[in-house]
Amino acid sequence: MVGDANSDPELMQYLGAEKKRETGQFFTVWETPLLPREVLDLAELKGYSVEQTTGIGQTFAITLHKALDPTLLKPLDTTPKKSINPTLTPSV
């Protein structure tokens, strides 16, 4: 399994994954025939890096991270906001 229902379809296609829903399950997942090493190599080429790994019974889980593109970030709005609740406005 390389993704859930909300995963990026383009990335999933790049990993050769297909969207599947197992009998009796209410959720869909993306599965690929690639080995974990192959998935990690491809993910690294797309800018992902391993953050953490863990074992859960017979399952091996890997958490990946990709830095955000700074050109897509909006600047923070630091303009003071008026209080919506007048009871919270301090009196002078």
Secondary structure as UniProt FT lines:
FT   STRAND          3..4
FT   TURN            5..6
FT   HELIX           9..14
FT   TURN            15..16
FT   STRAND          18..20
FT   TURN            23..24
FT   STRAND          29..31
FT   HELIX           36..45
FT   TURN            46..47
FT   STRAND          48..56
FT   TURN            57..58
FT   STRAND          59..66
FT   HELIX           70..72
FT   HELIX           86..88
//
